[in-house]
Amino acid sequence: MKPQYTIAVTGLNNTDNPGPGVPVIRALREAKEFDVRIIGLAYENLEPGIYMENTADKVYQIPYPSSGSDELMQRIEYINSKEDIDVLIPNFDAELYTFMLSEKKLKEMGIKTFLPTIKQFEERHKSELPKYGQKYGLDIPFSKTISNLSDIDHIQHEFEYPVLVKGKFYDAYLAYNSSQVTEFFNKISVKWGVPVIIQQFIRGTEVNVIALGDGNGNTIGAVPMRKQYITDKGKAWGGITLGDENLIKITNDLINKTKWRGGMELEIIKTHTDKYYIIEINPRIPAWVYLAVGAGQNIPEALVKLALGEKPEAFKSYDIGKMFIRYSYDLIGDIAQFEKLSVTGEL
């Protein structure tokens, strides 16, 4: 008889800017070596994953990390007293820092995680990426951070347009002149704060790799893909797995050098001269994780095993040419569900 684990998952916002929570849950429900009871953790009461069938067994609303780690941990402690959580999988960049800092408290509650270390998380920030590239021998586009509008004039001579204007957590816009840089700076800084990153625009094909490191330098899984359809937010709405050994080598080398712990996503531009520039390193499982599952690598299942102290075997292969396509779907619910979650924080 397979063991059953209670797993708490964040990131249920399956919209045009999807969180990884729903596909992570789909992957865990297909795990071969254990059964799961899923506890959904939602920040907003209209996150679609709350209401989707066969997704979460129970949903709790939790406060944003910006409310303070104490308030968030008190809520997690209450939820754990009801549900006895075995593993917690956070899926947003903006919440990871709080959960990493609270790893000891979570462990005292009996809740296991498998997250990057603070050092790993900090050194791959977008604002630190050029230094990261020098340290680990990676090709990184030239970039500068700015904290106020006057900085734009000071760095203009260092770039050729167009340039990418990026938030420290999310959002990226292509700017063709200084006026657009100003516009996007204002838009991003209001939403995500400063610094804002100005990055050299590299022409080529965007490719991505989802990967899982065991914390000892070993790659447990890695699947590369190319986006086939991209939304206006830059999110993949369709993609296909690639048979590019260079992408696998870059990923393996990076995980080996950094001893990366947990899930990650590499965003890479491949130029027409077959040069690979890493433009972002996301320190968690990406929203397109279910493509990796469909290609033969159930990365969320392996992550849970690592969190539980097991040593899963590394995936040796994946299917090339597997595709995913997202679609919108109208969920029909009842106002009573919304009211219950809004009033009690539970559904």
N, C-alpha and C positions, 0 to 999 in steps of 0.2 A: 504494500500500500504506500502510495506517494505521500510525503509530508505536506502539510498545508501551512503556508506562511501568510501573515497579515502584513500587507505592504501599503504604505501611505505614499501617494503620488500627487505632486503639484502640477500646474500647467494645463488646466482643463479648457483653456480658451481656444477652441478649435475653430477659429475664424479665418479671415483672409490674412491675418498675421498669426498663424497657428502656434500654440505651445506644443511641446513634445509629450504632454501628459497622456492624451488619448492614444496615440500610437504606442507609447511605452506600455500602457495597460493592455492593449491588444496583444502585444508581444508576450507579456507575462501570462496572459490567459492561454497562450499557446505553448507555454513552457513544458518541456518533456519530462523533467525530473521532479517537479513539485506542482502542487495546486496552490491557488492564491485566493485570498479574500482581499479586495481592494478598497482602501479608504481614500476617497478623493478629498484633496485639500484645495479649496477655492478661495480666491481673493474677492471676486465679484460674484453676485448672485445670478448673473446672466451668462456665465461661462457655459457654452454648449455641452461640454463633457459632463456637466452635472445631470443633464436630463436625458442623455443617450442611454439606450437599453444595453445591458450586458457590458457596462463600462465600470462604474464604481458601485460597490455593494452598499456603501453609505458615504455621504458627503458632509463635510464640516467646513464652515466658513472660518478663515483664519485672518488675522490682521496683517497688513503689509509690514515688511521688515522695517520700513521707515518709521513705524510706530514705536520701534525700540525692540531690542532682542528679548528683554525681560517679558514684555507683553506677549510676544510671539511664543516664547518658551512656556509661559503659563498656559496658553491655549493648547499647545502641543501636549503638555503634561495632563491637562484635563481630557483631551481626546484619547491619549494613551491609557488613562485610567478606565476608559470605557471599552477600548478596542484591543489593548495589549499588542501594540505594533511591533513587528519584528524588524522591518527594514523601512527606511524613509528614503525616497528618491526625489530630491528637489530638481526642478527642470528649467529654472530661470536664472540668467546671469545675475540679476539684481538681488536675488535672495540667497545666492550661494554663500556669500561672505558671512552672513548671519548664521547660517547653518554650520559652516566650517568652524566659526568661533565657538559655537555651542555644541561641538562634537562630544566633549566630555560630559556635558549635562545630558545629552541624548543617550549616551552610553549608560549613564547612571539610571536612566529610565528603562533600560533594556532595549533601546532603539539603536539599530546599527545603520551606518551610512558607509558609502565608499566614494569619497570626494577627493578632489585635488588638495594638496597642502596649501597653506596660506601663501608660501613662497611661490609655488607653481601658479597659483591663481594670479598673484600680483605681477609677476615678471612678464606674463604674456598679455598684459593689458594693451589695448590698441596704442595708447600713448607711449608705451615702452617697447613696442615691437621692433624698432630699428636696433636697439641695444640687444634685444633677444636674438635677432638675426646674427649679430656679430658674435654673441656668446656661443651660439650653437651651430654656426656655419650655414645659415639659411639665407636665401635671397628674399629680401624684404623691400617693398617700394619705399622711397624716401618720404618722410612725413615730419610734420611739426605740430605741436599742440599750441592752441591759443585759448586765452581766458577772457579776453575782452576785444571789442571791435577794433581798437587802435592797433592790435597785433597784426591785423590783416595787412595794413600798409607796410609794416616792417618786414613781412616775409614774402611779399609779392614777387620780388626779384629772384626768389629761390625756386619758383615753380613756373611751369608752362601750363596754360589752360588747355583742356579742362582739368580740374582737380576734383577729388572726392572730399566731401565734407561729412565727417562721421561723428556720431555721439559716442560717449564712452561705454555705453551698454548696447544701445540699438540705434538704428536709423543711419542711412547713408544716402547722400544726394550728390549728383554730378553737377558741378558748377562750371560755367563757361566764362565767367567774368567776376570781378570783385563785388559787383552788386548782388549777384546770386550767392556768393560766399557769405555776404552780410545777411541776406535773407535766410539762408539755411542755418547760419550760426544762431540767429535769434530763435528760429524754430526749434532747433535741437537743444540749445541751452535752457530754454524755458521748460522743456520736457525732461531732460536728463541731467541738467547742470553742466558745469565746466570741469575739466577742459573739453574743448572740441578739437577733433583731429583733422588736419588738412593733409591729405595723402596724395602722392603722385598717382596719376591715372595710368595704368598699364593696359595697353591694348592686347586683347587675346581672348581666349575662351575660358570662362569660369568653370572650374571643376571643384568638387568637394570630396572630402573623405570623412566618414564616420569611423571612429576607432575607440578601442578600450585598452587601457594600460593597467597592469597589475600592481604598479607601485614599485616594482623591482627591475624595471627596464624591459619587461617582456610585453609584446603586443598580443593580446588575447583575440582580438578581432579587428579587421579593417576592411571597409568596402568603399571604393571610390565611385562617384557618379557625376554625370554632367546634367545640368539643368536644361530641360527642353522647353519649359514654359515658365516665365517669371512674372510675378505680379508687379504692380506699381510700387509695392513696398520692397521689391527685390527678393521676395520669397519664392522658393521653387513650388510650382503648381504641377509640375511634371518633371520626371527625370529618368535616367537610364544608367544602369551599372556599366562600368568601363573595365576593360582589361589592360590597364596601364601600369606596368610594373614599376615605372619611375615613381608614381604616386604612392605605391605600397612601400617602396624603399625609403622615400622621404619620411613617411609616417613612422616606419619601424625605427629609423635612425633617430628621429625626434623623441620618440617614446624611450628609446634606449638611453639617450643622453640626458634626458630630463627626469627619468624614472617616473613618468607621468602616472598618476593614480586616478582611475575613474574614466568616465566617458569624455570624448572630445570631438570637435569637428574642425577640420582644416578647410579654410576657404582659400583657393589657389587660382591664380591666373596663369594659364599655359599660353605662351606667346607662339607666334608662327615659326620662331626659331627653336622651339622646343625647350624654352627656358621656363622654369617654374617659380613664380613669385608667391609667397604666402602673404595674403592680405589681411587675414584674421585667424585667430585661434580661439574658438569658443570652448569654454571649459565644462561642457556638459553634453548630454545626448541631444542631437538636433531633432527637429520636428519630422524629418524624413526618415527616421529610424526604421519604420516598418518596411521600407525598401530593402534594407539590409536583412531583415527577417525573411522577406520573400526570396532573397537571393541565397539563403542558407545559413545566415549568421544571426542567431537570436542574442543580440548584444545585451538587452535588458536582463535576460535570464542569466547570462554569465556575470553581469554586474551584481545581481542579487547573491549569487554563489560567493563572489569575492567578499561582499559585505558580511556574509555569514562565516567567513574564515576558511572557506573551501578553496581549492586550487583547480579551477576548471581548465580543461585542455584548451589550447589555442585552436581556433578555427583554421583549418588548412586550406580552404578554398571557398569560393562563392560563385554563383552563376552570373556569367557576363550576359548583358543584353536584357536583363530584367527591367521592366518599366513600372513606374507608378504614375498615376494621374489622380489629382484631388478633384473633388466635386462638392457643390453645395447641396444641402438636403434640408427640407423643412421639417423640423421636429414639432410635433403637436403635444403640448403638455396642458397642465391645468393651473389656473392662478393659485390654487391651494398649495401647490408645490412651491411656487415662488414665495408665497406668504409665509409658509412654514420655515423656509430657509432664511428669509429676511428677519423673522421674529425670533426664532430659536437658534439660528446658526447651524442647524442640522437638517439633513433630509435623508 
